[in-house]
Amino acid sequence: MTGRFPSPPSRDRVRPDVAVVGAGPIGLSIAWRCAARGLRVVVHDPAPGSGASAVAAGMLSPVAEAYFGERQLTELLLASAERWPGFAAELTEVTGVDIGYRTEGTLMVGLTGDDLAEARRLWAYQQGLGLPVTPLRPSELRDREPALAPRVRGGALAPTDHQVDPRLLVPALRAAAQQAGAVLVSHAVRRLSDVDARVTVVAAGCGAAALTGLPVRPVKGQILRLRAPDGVAPGFRHVIRGYADGEPVYLVPRVDGEVVLGATVEERADTTVTAGAVQRLLRAGVDLLPELAEYDLVEAVAGLRPGTPDNAPILGPLPGRPDVLVATGHHRHGIVLAPITADLIADLVLDGVSDPLLAPFRADRFLGLTPGGSPDRSTEGDQWS
Ligand SMILES: Cc1cc2nc3c(=O)[nH]c(=O)nc-3n(C[C@H](O)[C@H](O)[C@H](O)COP(=O)(O)OP(=O)(O)OC[C@H]3O[C@@H](n4cnc5c(N)ncnc54)[C@H](O)[C@@H]3O)c2cc1C
């Protein structure tokens, strides 16, 4: 094995081959893949799984989230989504944990004529990229999901956009990493110079800014969890996302009766839940699926997505520090991007080989920007997750 991080794995009995900073879905996936390939891995995190993933909806939506001006990101999302079936199956096989991976697909809907016009603009763009988006007549929509409000004007099916439950996924990743030999240390890394390993991978979500100086900023998302009464499954099977009177909203049904209803996208760093956001989310959700009005409201919570100035992740070497790799800035997509991030960062650690897919996401595209970066306010209000 050759590469830019020399020495064969596991000969040095003292020094880890890889130190991963951050035990969210990204850090744990990387730790799992590296440990499974024979590297000695230590993961540092004072509170594993406590970052954005603790509140995330878990949509795996490269098609519904193919937005204007994000072509390279869309390619990465699609490539990662392709790996999800194998990733989920392997994770379940090695841990025995059901991670709530569901493949019913996603319905994209518009409540009013204006909502539908807005949604159709995006579907046309997505179809232009050759993505599987099938417009449905209102009757076809209702055949698929009879619980949709009669007012819903129209929709389209994205049959390959799926979901997973991040609250099951992250503990499973932790178990898989540990089973493969990774060691978790309950410890916050304050400076990269405090970490002793041949390679350090910074996968600390929003915490990466302070460690690397890269422009990663918190993007607040408020989100609700509801539960169908009497422990039954929700009255719909697809992930449903759309606009309701101009409000972007999504609904993610779980088999255990939970429905995740989200989410705001706010350029703020606090995790306060506000009455206005809860009201807007509930109104939009109930307008699309009236039966939600009878559900229990069990949780209202906010998390901080690790955003970057161009909304795309930062993957690869930290400029000026060839012994440090960065895997952060996954913003709205850290769950769907976990498999490809893990595989390609593990390749980089083991073989020093950078997959061409990583080229647009190198850290050096932000050289000269300060931590926190310049927020891209175009995301506010018109995108989800
Ligand atoms: C409301 C909401 C909904 C979302 N929905 C979706 C969705 O449907 N699909 C999707 O793909 N993504 C979604 N996301 C985004 C997704 O949650 C994130 O992109 C993902 O969690 C990023 O993973 P991560 O491991 O990089 O960071 P995080 O999940 O934030 O984890 C970072 C970890 O690093 C640790 N850490 C931080 N600093 C340090 C330090 N100095 N030393 C040691 N450890 C440190 C933290 O304790 C934490 O455990 C959503 C996010 C939000 C907020």
The ligand as an SDF file (V2000), in Angstrom:
LIG
                    3D

 53 58  0  0  0  0  0  0  0  0999 V2000
  -33.5340   20.3820   11.3800 C   0  0  0  0  0  0  0  0  0  0  0  0
  -32.5230   19.5850   10.5860 C   0  0  0  0  0  0  0  0  0  0  0  0
  -32.9750   18.6510    9.6680 C   0  0  0  0  0  0  0  0  0  0  0  0
  -32.0500   17.9350    8.8970 C   0  0  0  0  0  0  0  0  0  0  0  0
  -32.5270   16.9960    8.0170 N   0  0  0  0  0  0  0  0  0  0  0  0
  -31.6400   16.3100    7.2390 C   0  0  0  0  0  0  0  0  0  0  0  0
  -32.0980   15.3490    6.3060 C   0  0  0  0  0  0  0  0  0  0  0  0
  -33.3040   15.1130    6.1960 O   0  0  0  0  0  0  0  0  0  0  0  0
  -31.1810   14.6920    5.5420 N   0  0  0  0  0  0  0  0  0  0  0  0
  -29.8300   14.9430    5.6350 C   0  0  0  0  0  0  0  0  0  0  0  0
  -29.0430   14.3360    4.8910 O   0  0  0  0  0  0  0  0  0  0  0  0
  -29.3720   15.8480    6.5430 N   0  0  0  0  0  0  0  0  0  0  0  0
  -30.2370   16.5370    7.3210 C   0  0  0  0  0  0  0  0  0  0  0  0
  -29.7780   17.4700    8.2170 N   0  0  0  0  0  0  0  0  0  0  0  0
  -28.3500   17.7840    8.2140 C   0  0  0  0  0  0  0  0  0  0  0  0
  -27.5310   16.7840    9.0190 C   0  0  0  0  0  0  0  0  0  0  0  0
  -28.0800   16.6150   10.3060 O   0  0  0  0  0  0  0  0  0  0  0  0
  -26.0950   17.2810    9.1230 C   0  0  0  0  0  0  0  0  0  0  0  0
  -25.5900   17.6160    7.8460 O   0  0  0  0  0  0  0  0  0  0  0  0
  -25.2260   16.1850    9.7500 C   0  0  0  0  0  0  0  0  0  0  0  0
  -25.6740   15.9090   11.0660 O   0  0  0  0  0  0  0  0  0  0  0  0
  -23.7640   16.5920    9.7730 C   0  0  0  0  0  0  0  0  0  0  0  0
  -23.0620   15.5470   10.3660 O   0  0  0  0  0  0  0  0  0  0  0  0
  -21.6980   15.8020   11.1250 P   0  0  0  0  0  0  0  0  0  0  0  0
  -21.2690   14.5030   11.7000 O   0  0  0  0  0  0  0  0  0  0  0  0
  -20.7570   16.5270   10.2100 O   0  0  0  0  0  0  0  0  0  0  0  0
  -22.0470   16.8810   12.2570 O   0  0  0  0  0  0  0  0  0  0  0  0
  -22.9600   16.7520   13.5420 P   0  0  0  0  0  0  0  0  0  0  0  0
  -24.0760   15.8230   13.3450 O   0  0  0  0  0  0  0  0  0  0  0  0
  -23.2980   18.1630   13.9220 O   0  0  0  0  0  0  0  0  0  0  0  0
  -21.9890   16.1160   14.6320 O   0  0  0  0  0  0  0  0  0  0  0  0
  -20.8080   16.7980   15.0190 C   0  0  0  0  0  0  0  0  0  0  0  0
  -20.2000   16.0780   16.2250 C   0  0  0  0  0  0  0  0  0  0  0  0
  -18.9290   16.6870   16.4810 O   0  0  0  0  0  0  0  0  0  0  0  0
  -18.7550   16.8560   17.8700 C   0  0  0  0  0  0  0  0  0  0  0  0
  -17.8080   17.9460   18.1000 N   0  0  0  0  0  0  0  0  0  0  0  0
  -17.9490   19.2540   17.7880 C   0  0  0  0  0  0  0  0  0  0  0  0
  -16.8430   19.9360   18.1470 N   0  0  0  0  0  0  0  0  0  0  0  0
  -15.9780   19.0260   18.6820 C   0  0  0  0  0  0  0  0  0  0  0  0
  -14.6480   19.1220   19.2220 C   0  0  0  0  0  0  0  0  0  0  0  0
  -14.0230   20.2980   19.2950 N   0  0  0  0  0  0  0  0  0  0  0  0
  -14.0550   17.9930   19.6850 N   0  0  0  0  0  0  0  0  0  0  0  0
  -14.6910   16.7920   19.6170 C   0  0  0  0  0  0  0  0  0  0  0  0
  -15.9490   16.6590   19.1190 N   0  0  0  0  0  0  0  0  0  0  0  0
  -16.5700   17.7610   18.6430 C   0  0  0  0  0  0  0  0  0  0  0  0
  -20.1730   17.1360   18.3900 C   0  0  0  0  0  0  0  0  0  0  0  0
  -20.2850   16.8140   19.7750 O   0  0  0  0  0  0  0  0  0  0  0  0
  -21.0210   16.2230   17.4920 C   0  0  0  0  0  0  0  0  0  0  0  0
  -21.2010   14.9480   18.1020 O   0  0  0  0  0  0  0  0  0  0  0  0
  -30.6620   18.1670    9.0470 C   0  0  0  0  0  0  0  0  0  0  0  0
  -30.2220   19.0580   10.0170 C   0  0  0  0  0  0  0  0  0  0  0  0
  -31.1410   19.7700   10.7820 C   0  0  0  0  0  0  0  0  0  0  0  0
  -30.6400   20.7260   11.8360 C   0  0  0  0  0  0  0  0  0  0  0  0
  1  2  1  0
  2  3  1  0
  2 52  2  0
  3  4  2  0
  4  5  1  0
  4 50  1  0
  5  6  2  0
  6  7  1  0
  6 13  1  0
  7  8  2  0
  7  9  1  0
  9 10  1  0
 10 11  2  0
 10 12  1  0
 12 13  2  0
 13 14  1  0
 14 15  1  0
 14 50  1  0
 15 16  1  0
 16 17  1  0
 16 18  1  0
 18 19  1  0
 18 20  1  0
 20 21  1  0
 20 22  1  0
 22 23  1  0
 23 24  1  0
 24 25  2  0
 24 26  1  0
 24 27  1  0
 27 28  1  0
 28 29  2  0
 28 30  1  0
 28 31  1  0
 31 32  1  0
 32 33  1  0
 33 34  1  0
 33 48  1  0
 34 35  1  0
 35 36  1  0
 35 46  1  0
 36 37  1  0
 36 45  1  0
 37 38  2  0
 38 39  1  0
 39 40  1  0
 39 45  2  0
 40 41  1  0
 40 42  2  0
 42 43  1  0
 43 44  2  0
 44 45  1  0
 46 47  1  0
 46 48  1  0
 48 49  1  0
 50 51  2  0
 51 52  1  0
 52 53  1  0
M  END
$$$$
